[in-house]
Amino acid sequence: MFRFKSNKVDNAHSGWRAKVAIRTHVLEALTPERANVFDAFAGTGLMWREVWHRAAAYTGCDERWHSDTRCCFVADNRRVLRAIDLAPFTCFDLDAYGSPWEQAIIIAARRPPLVPGDRLGLVLTEGTSIKSTLGAATGAMMQAAGLARNHVRGATRLHDEIIQRAVQGIAARMGGKIVKHWQATGLTGARMRYVGLVIEPDPLHRPSRPVEPHAEP
């Protein structure tokens, strides 16, 4: 059953609060003492300081080096996600300003399918609303949603529905189903979506491993 919360946020400060609240919900659902987080857009460490430092283990990734106590890769997160063992991680934070879908599909393709007893957290910042409005939704997003690229122009007014299909598609490809879902939407021009998910194994679904996406233009 979904736990769906939709909160409107109208500025950067409220967006920050929504991010913290959603990550806190996800971490509590996973149990902090058992959570192993991979933060693919770690940045200066704001979410680590606010939430993820409470997890049992944390690994960040950013293209810039930051002088602090975090364990981080300094590299393109797509290269890292394709290179390391993803099995130990129980939570993935994809705080992308634009599209998180390429990284999400890589995770779905490379992390072992969920098995009984697993509980996985996935946090997304989705910022492709403007592209969708212009009829240019990202290929990775459409792939995650199970839609062909030639459906993009007919679906641009259904951005939130595409997001729902995409997150369900990611869960299904991992052999899972979404059991908890939190979402907040910004009211600024970017209309950012902040999404938090908890995914558990779906005994009725056999995962179909997705083809990893090509790099987005």
Backbone torsions as a table, in degrees:
resi	resn	phi	psi	omega
1	MET	NA	139.3	178.8
2	PHE	-77.9	140.6	162.3
3	ARG	-108.5	103.7	-172.4
4	PHE	-112.9	124.4	176.7
5	LYS	-125.6	127.6	178.6
6	SER	-118.1	114.3	-179.9
7	ASN	-120.5	127.1	177.9
8	LYS	-78.8	134.7	176.2
9	VAL	-127.5	141.9	-169.4
10	ASP	-123.6	7.3	176.0
11	ASN	-158.5	174.6	-174.8
12	ALA	-61.8	-38.7	-179.1
13	HIS	-64.7	-44.3	177.7
14	SER	-65.3	-35.8	176.4
15	GLY	-61.7	-41.7	176.8
16	TRP	-61.4	-43.4	179.2
17	ARG	-63.0	-39.5	178.6
18	ALA	-64.2	-42.1	178.0
19	LYS	-59.6	-46.5	-179.4
20	VAL	-63.2	-45.0	-177.8
21	ALA	-62.7	-44.0	-178.6
22	ILE	-65.7	-43.0	179.2
23	ARG	-65.8	-35.7	177.1
24	THR	-63.9	-43.4	177.1
25	HIS	-58.4	-46.9	-177.8
26	VAL	-63.6	-46.3	-178.3
27	LEU	-62.0	-42.6	178.9
28	GLU	-63.7	-38.2	179.6
29	ALA	-67.0	-30.7	-179.7
30	LEU	-83.5	-20.0	-172.0
31	THR	78.3	109.8	-175.0
32	PRO	-52.9	-37.9	-176.4
33	GLU	-67.2	-13.5	179.7
34	ARG	-116.4	2.3	-174.4
35	ALA	-86.1	135.2	175.6
36	ASN	-124.6	108.7	-168.5
37	VAL	-101.5	134.8	167.3
38	PHE	-112.1	115.8	-177.2
39	ASP	-103.4	100.8	-169.9
40	ALA	-75.9	-21.4	177.9
41	PHE	-124.8	65.2	-167.0
42	ALA	-68.3	-31.1	178.2
43	GLY	56.3	-141.9	-177.5
44	THR	-79.7	-3.6	175.2
45	GLY	97.9	19.7	-177.7
46	LEU	-61.0	-48.1	-178.2
47	MET	-70.2	-28.7	174.7
48	TRP	-65.6	-45.0	-179.6
49	ARG	-67.8	-35.7	-176.1
50	GLU	-81.8	-35.9	-171.5
51	VAL	-134.6	-56.7	-164.9
52	TRP	-69.8	-16.0	176.7
53	HIS	-63.3	-17.5	179.2
54	ARG	-80.9	-13.5	-179.7
55	ALA	-71.7	157.1	179.5
56	ALA	-63.3	-34.2	-179.5
57	ALA	-148.1	149.2	-177.7
58	TYR	-144.9	134.6	171.3
59	THR	-132.6	126.1	179.0
60	GLY	-103.8	171.6	174.7
61	CYS	-151.3	132.9	177.7
62	ASP	-157.1	151.9	-179.6
63	GLU	-77.4	-11.1	175.8
64	ARG	-112.7	147.3	177.0
65	TRP	-86.0	134.8	177.3
66	HIS	-122.5	131.7	-175.7
67	SER	-84.0	90.9	176.6
68	ASP	-152.3	-168.9	-172.6
69	THR	-91.9	2.1	-178.2
70	ARG	-70.9	152.2	168.7
71	CYS	-88.6	115.2	-174.5
72	CYS	-141.1	145.0	165.1
73	PHE	-85.6	141.3	173.3
74	VAL	-110.2	93.7	-172.7
75	ALA	-173.5	171.9	171.0
76	ASP	-65.1	123.1	-174.5
77	ASN	-62.7	-26.7	178.6
78	ARG	-66.6	-38.4	177.1
79	ARG	-66.0	-41.6	-179.4
80	VAL	-65.5	-46.3	-179.3
81	LEU	-61.5	-28.7	178.6
82	ARG	-83.0	-14.1	-171.9
83	ALA	-105.7	-31.3	-172.4
84	ILE	-98.2	166.4	175.8
85	ASP	-76.9	118.3	-178.5
86	LEU	-91.7	-7.3	-175.4
87	ALA	-58.5	-38.0	-176.6
88	PRO	-68.5	-19.9	-172.3
89	PHE	-82.1	136.7	179.0
90	THR	-111.7	0.4	178.8
91	CYS	-153.0	134.6	178.0
92	PHE	-122.7	126.4	-179.8
93	ASP	-108.6	114.1	-179.0
94	LEU	-114.9	77.2	-175.3
95	ASP	-89.2	62.8	-178.6
96	ALA	-83.4	141.1	174.7
97	TYR	-71.3	-32.7	179.8
98	GLY	-102.5	-106.8	-175.2
99	SER	-105.3	127.1	176.1
100	PRO	-96.0	3.9	-165.9
101	TRP	-74.7	-33.3	177.7
102	GLU	-60.8	-45.5	178.6
103	GLN	-64.6	-39.8	-179.6
104	ALA	-63.1	-39.7	-179.9
105	ILE	-69.8	-37.7	176.0
106	ILE	-60.2	-44.0	178.6
107	ILE	-61.3	-46.2	-179.7
108	ALA	-62.8	-31.8	-179.0
109	ALA	-78.9	-30.9	-169.6
110	ARG	-107.6	-26.5	178.9
111	ARG	-76.5	137.9	179.6
112	PRO	-56.3	146.0	178.9
113	PRO	-56.6	150.0	179.5
114	LEU	-65.6	143.2	178.3
115	VAL	-124.5	162.7	-179.1
116	PRO	-50.6	133.5	-178.1
117	GLY	98.0	-16.8	178.5
118	ASP	-74.7	150.7	171.3
119	ARG	-147.1	119.6	-172.9
120	LEU	-117.6	135.8	174.5
121	GLY	-101.2	141.6	176.3
122	LEU	-139.2	123.6	-179.5
123	VAL	-119.5	131.2	-176.0
124	LEU	-128.9	140.0	163.2
125	THR	-110.9	118.1	-171.3
126	GLU	-112.2	116.4	-174.6
127	GLY	-125.0	34.4	-176.6
128	THR	-103.2	16.0	-177.0
129	SER	-58.0	-41.8	-178.5
130	ILE	-65.8	-42.2	177.1
131	LYS	-59.6	-41.9	179.6
132	SER	-63.6	-40.1	178.8
133	THR	-60.6	-33.3	179.7
134	LEU	-87.1	4.3	179.3
135	GLY	77.8	30.3	-176.2
136	ALA	-133.4	44.3	177.0
137	ALA	-57.2	144.7	-173.9
138	THR	-66.7	148.9	179.8
139	GLY	-62.5	-38.0	179.8
140	ALA	-65.2	-38.3	178.0
141	MET	-63.3	-44.8	179.7
142	MET	-66.3	-36.6	176.8
143	GLN	-63.4	-44.2	179.0
144	ALA	-62.9	-35.6	-178.7
145	ALA	-80.7	-8.0	-179.1
146	GLY	75.7	28.9	-178.8
147	LEU	-114.6	146.2	177.4
148	ALA	-77.9	152.7	-179.5
149	ARG	-59.6	-30.7	-178.7
150	ASN	-75.0	-0.3	174.2
151	HIS	-92.3	-5.1	-171.0
152	VAL	-58.9	-49.4	-172.6
153	ARG	-66.5	-29.9	177.9
154	GLY	-79.0	-8.1	-174.1
155	ALA	-114.6	5.0	-172.1
156	THR	-65.3	-23.9	179.2
157	ARG	-86.7	1.1	-175.8
158	LEU	-117.6	41.5	-172.1
159	HIS	-58.4	-46.2	-178.7
160	ASP	-65.7	-34.6	177.1
161	GLU	-66.1	-38.1	177.4
162	ILE	-65.2	-40.2	177.0
163	ILE	-59.1	-45.4	180.0
164	GLN	-60.9	-43.4	178.1
165	ARG	-64.7	-37.4	-178.5
166	ALA	-67.4	-45.1	-179.0
167	VAL	-68.2	-36.3	176.2
168	GLN	-66.2	-37.3	177.4
169	GLY	-64.8	-41.2	177.4
170	ILE	-61.9	-45.7	179.9
171	ALA	-61.1	-44.8	-177.8
172	ALA	-63.7	-37.6	-179.5
173	ARG	-68.5	-17.2	176.1
174	MET	-97.4	6.4	-178.6
175	GLY	76.0	26.9	-174.7
176	GLY	-127.6	177.6	174.8
177	LYS	-137.2	150.5	-179.4
178	ILE	-80.9	124.5	-179.5
179	VAL	-109.6	-19.5	174.6
180	LYS	-141.1	139.9	-173.3
181	HIS	-147.4	121.8	175.2
182	TRP	-122.0	142.3	179.5
183	GLN	-150.0	140.6	174.0
184	ALA	-131.2	149.0	-177.5
185	THR	-125.6	132.2	177.7
186	GLY	-79.2	153.1	179.5
187	LEU	-103.7	0.7	175.0
188	THR	-75.3	176.5	-176.0
189	GLY	-58.3	-31.7	-178.2
190	ALA	-71.6	-22.5	179.6
191	ARG	49.6	51.3	-179.9
192	MET	-62.9	142.8	171.9
193	ARG	-110.2	130.9	177.3
194	TYR	-112.2	119.4	-170.8
195	VAL	-126.3	135.2	173.1
196	GLY	-127.2	132.6	-176.3
197	LEU	-130.7	147.7	165.7
198	VAL	-121.1	127.7	-174.2
199	ILE	-119.3	134.0	176.2
200	GLU	-123.7	161.0	-179.9
201	PRO	-59.1	142.2	175.4
202	ASP	-107.6	107.0	-176.0
203	PRO	-65.6	-15.6	-178.5
204	LEU	-94.4	-1.1	-174.6
205	HIS	-123.8	131.5	173.6
206	ARG	-97.4	124.0	-176.0
207	PRO	-65.4	139.8	172.8
208	SER	-109.2	112.5	-173.1
209	ARG	-69.7	123.9	-177.6
210	PRO	-77.2	154.5	171.0
211	VAL	-74.6	135.4	179.6
212	GLU	-65.4	144.4	-175.0
213	PRO	-76.4	156.4	169.0
214	HIS	-76.0	161.4	179.5
215	ALA	-60.9	139.3	178.5
216	GLU	-71.3	146.4	176.7
217	PRO	-68.0	NA	NA
